[in-house]
Amino acid sequence: FGNVWYHLGLCRLEQEDLPGAVTAFIRCHTDYANREDGDGGNQFETAARIRHAEIEQARGRYPSAIRLHASALRQLPAGPLRDQILAQLAVCLHETGDLERTARICRTLLEAAGTEPALKRLAALQTCRIAVEQNDLQQARATLKKHPGLAAAPVLERAAWTRLLLHIGRRCTLLDDPELALRFFDLAVSGIGARSAWG
């Protein structure tokens, strides 16, 4: 019955009933944990953990989202979905101040040959954010130079992507580096996807 609870959770999400969706996803990944479906695994348990993690992350409940993302990662094989969850884990870790683990995940995503370009952009931007927050403007410049595609379509929802770019730009301003700040501001206001004067 795990699949029933999972699909109920999806219906609740469609109705914007977050408490109902969370209850259904918890029932799926808790009550039916480690039970195999017809394919020899429990795809609904993993999918329910991922959806539950997304809800917790959207609510700003990062410790819970981290736990759920990490649990889903243990069940996922290498591939694009695993990379997406890894990227979301990095975002949550950063929000809790765990910059070391965030940086490690970003390096993994940037160095892996099979990582999708959108996730590489997110990892590069997170790497810039960490560098600027640690007053390492040289690292931020090097990351921008190595990954110029940050002006491409946003990986996060457009407003969140723009806020992140503006945050990094403001931080560069506070660190008295107007040139680097302008690069991030340009990326933020260029429509993210329009041509950037800074490449």
N, C-alpha and C positions, 0 to 999 in steps of 0.2 A: 504493500500500500504506500510505499515511499513515493512512488510516482504520482499518486493521487494528491498527497500533501504538497508535493512540489508544484503541480499544476494549480492547485488551490491558491498557493502563494503567488503564482503569476497572475491569476485572476484578481486577487486582492491588490496587487501592485497596479494593475490596470484601473482599478476602482480608486486608487490613491488611498487605500486603507493600509497604511504602513504597519500598524500594530497587528492587524489580521495577517498580513503577509509574513511578518516576522514569526508569528505563532506557527503558521503553516510550515515555514522553512525550518524552524527549530524542530518541529515534529518529524519532518523528513530526515534531517541529518542527525537527530538524537535517537528517536524511537526506531529508526530503520538503519542505523549506522552499521556498516560492515555486512549488510545483507546483500547478496548478489542478485542482480536482475538477470534477465535471460542471456545477456552477453558476457556473463562471468564477472561483472563488476557492478558497482552501484553508481551509475552516472548521475542519478537523481540526488544522491547524498552530496556528491561533490558540487553539483550545480546549485543545490540549496545552500550550501556553505558559501559559495561565491555570491549568490544573490543576497544572502543575509549580511555578508561582509560589506557589500556595496551600500546597503541601507545604513548600516552602522557608520560607515565612512561618511556618507552624505549627512548624517545627523551629528557628525563631529565626535563620535564615540570611538576614537582611534585605538585605544587599547583592545577593545572588543573586536574591531575590524582587523587589527594585527593578528590576533589569535585565530580568527576565522580564515584570513588569507593564508596564514602559515599552515593551518590544518588542510586547506584545499591544496596547497602546493605539495604536501606530502603524498597526495593521491593522484597528482597529475603527471603524465609523462612529459618529456621535453617537447616543446613545440610552441606555436604562437599563443595559445591560451595560457600556458604556463608563464610565458614572458609577460603577458598582459597582467596577470595576477601579481607577478613579481614587481612590475612597475607600480601597481597600486599599493603594494606593501611598502615600497620605498616612499611613496607619498605619505602614507600613514606614519611611518617611522620618523620621517622628517617633521611631521606635525607634533610628534611627541618629544622632539629634540634629540633623537638618536641619530646624529649626523654620521657617525662612524659606519653603522650598518646601512644607512641610506647610501652613503658614498660607495660602499662595497657592492651593493646591488646595482647601482648605476654603472660602475665599472664593468660588472658582469654583462649588463645589457649592451653597453657600448662596444665591448670587445668581442662579443659573440657574433659570428658571421651570419647566423640565421635570424638575428633580431630584425623585426619589421622596422622600416624607416621611421614610422610615427613613434614607435617606442624608443628608438635611438634619439629622436628629437626631445622626447620627454626626459630621458636619462641625461642628455646633454644640458637641458635647461635646469634640471635638479642639481647637476654638478656645478653649474655656474652659480646657482643660488647658495649652495653650501660654501663654495669658494669665497663669494662676496661676504657671506655671514661670518666667515672666519678671517676676513680682511685680506684674503689672498687674491688680489686683483690680477696678478700675473697668471694664476691658474684660470680665472674667469676668461681672460683674453685668449689664452691658449685653447680653451674649450670652444670659444666662439669661432676661432680661426679654424680649428680642426673640424667643427660641425656647423658650417655656415647655413644649413638648412632650417634654422630656427624660424625663419620668416615664412616657412611653408605652413600649410593648414594646421590649426591647433590640434593638439592631441586631447586636451581636456575640453570641456565646454568652453566656448569662445570667451565668455566673460571671465571665467576662472583663469584661462590662459593669459588674457590681457592683464588681469590683476597680478599674476605672478611676474610677468615681464616688468610691470610698473614697480612692483616691490623691489626687484633686483636693481632697477634703474635708480630708485630713490636711495637705496643702500649705497650705490656707487657715488651718488651725489654727496651723501654724508661722509664718505671716505675721501672726498675731494678729488674725484676722478670724473670730471664732467664729460670727457670724451667717451669713456666707457658707459657712463650713464646715458648719454645721447644714443648710443647704439641700442641699448635696451628700450629706451623710450621710442625710438624709431620703429623697432620691431612691434611694439605695443600699438602704436597709432597707425601703422601702415595698413591696417586691415588684416594683418596676419595672413598672408597669402598673396597680398599685393606685393609688387616689387619693392624691396628695401634698398635704400640708398647705400646701406653698409654691406650688402651682399649677404 
